[in-house]
Amino acid sequence: MKFKLGQVVATPGCLQVLEEAGQSPTDFLERHASNDWGDLDDADKWENDVALQTGGRIFSAYHTITKTKIWVITEAIGPDGQRASTCLLLPDEY
């Protein structure tokens, strides 16, 4: 892992999509925490790389094997110097 995820949460909709695809949230969390930003354009990937240095929010987008898009968002570093949480969700749940 390249950064800490904080508390990991997921929306019920995302969990249902992952269950239907037979995939684990861990698969996507590991990619996210390893700086594999998934299906983002170069500008968004660059923003994540900057966020690693500045403490900003980190965003990844992936597709399940059933072609459903999911997002993984890690919040910016808080006043305590830690990232509070990471959420797996569907784009329409944002």
C-alpha positions, 0 to 999 in steps of 0.5 A: 500500500502506498497510502493508508485508507482510513476507515473503509466503507461501501454503499449498499448499492456497490456491495450488491454490484460486487456480489453480483459480479462475484468480486471482492471490495478488497480487489479494488481497494488493493488497486487503489492503495497501490496507485492503480487509478483504474479508468481515469484519464491522464489529467485525473491520474496526475491529480491523484499523484499530486494528492499523494504529495499534498494530502488531497482527495484520491479518486479511482474508477474501475469496472467490474467484470459485469461492466458496472463502474464503481468509484473508490474515494479516499478523503483528504488528510484531516487536521490530525494528519491522517486520512479518515476514510475510503468509500466504495460507491457507484457513480450515481450514489455520489 
